[in-house]
């Protein structure tokens, strides 16, 4: 899922080389922290958070198929 999130984010931003995803395990849940260039943050979040919501939905649906709980956090 880390690779999927990286792929999606790199295709949304103008500076794909600055996309990093950090994976952390916490209480049986995986947390994926997405970091992008400051000027690309709006492109990953979208208007009223629509793109961020869709990214989270996509990652959750893939995680559900593997039986895992995953959360995506967009970090400034």
C-alpha positions as CSV (number, residue, x, y, z in Angstrom):
1,X,0.0,0.0,0.0
2,X,2.9,2.3,0.6
3,X,3.9,1.9,-3.1
4,X,0.4,2.5,-4.2
5,X,0.2,5.7,-2.2
6,X,3.6,6.9,-3.5
7,X,2.5,6.2,-7.1
8,X,-0.8,8.1,-6.8
9,X,0.8,11.1,-5.1
10,X,3.7,11.3,-7.6
11,X,1.2,11.5,-10.4
12,X,-0.7,14.3,-8.8
13,X,2.1,16.7,-8.0
14,X,4.6,18.9,-9.9
15,X,7.6,17.7,-7.9
16,X,7.3,13.9,-7.8
17,X,10.9,13.5,-6.5
18,X,9.9,15.1,-3.2
19,X,7.1,12.7,-2.4
20,X,7.8,10.5,0.6
21,X,5.6,8.0,2.4
22,X,6.5,6.8,5.9
23,X,4.9,3.6,7.2
24,X,4.3,3.2,11.0
25,X,2.5,0.5,12.9
26,X,0.4,1.7,15.8
27,X,-2.0,-0.5,17.9
28,X,-2.5,-3.0,15.1
29,X,-3.1,-0.3,12.6
30,X,-0.8,0.9,9.8
31,X,-0.4,4.7,9.5
32,X,0.9,6.0,6.2
33,X,2.3,9.6,6.4
34,X,2.4,11.4,3.0
35,X,4.8,14.3,2.6
36,X,5.0,16.4,-0.5
37,X,6.7,19.7,-1.5
38,X,4.9,22.7,0.2
39,X,3.6,24.0,-3.1
40,X,2.1,20.6,-3.9
41,X,0.1,20.2,-0.7
42,X,-3.0,21.7,-2.2
43,X,-2.9,19.3,-5.2
44,X,-2.9,16.3,-2.9
45,X,-5.7,17.7,-0.7
46,X,-7.9,19.2,-3.4
47,X,-10.8,21.5,-3.0
48,X,-12.6,20.9,0.2
49,X,-10.4,17.9,0.8
50,X,-11.9,15.9,-2.1
51,X,-8.7,14.4,-3.5
52,X,-7.4,13.5,0.0
53,X,-10.7,11.8,0.8
54,X,-10.5,9.8,-2.4
55,X,-6.9,8.8,-1.8
56,X,-7.9,7.6,1.7
57,X,-10.9,5.6,0.2
58,X,-8.6,4.0,-2.3
59,X,-6.0,2.9,0.2
60,X,-8.7,1.7,2.7
61,X,-10.3,-0.4,0.1
62,X,-7.0,-2.1,-0.9
63,X,-6.2,-2.6,2.8
64,X,-9.5,-4.2,3.4
65,X,-8.8,-6.9,0.8
66,X,-5.7,-7.8,2.7
67,X,-7.4,-7.7,6.1
68,X,-5.4,-4.7,7.4
69,X,-6.5,-1.4,8.9
70,X,-4.7,1.6,7.2
71,X,-4.9,5.3,7.8
72,X,-3.4,8.0,5.5
73,X,-2.2,11.2,7.0
74,X,-1.0,14.2,4.9
75,X,1.8,15.9,6.8
76,X,2.9,19.5,6.2
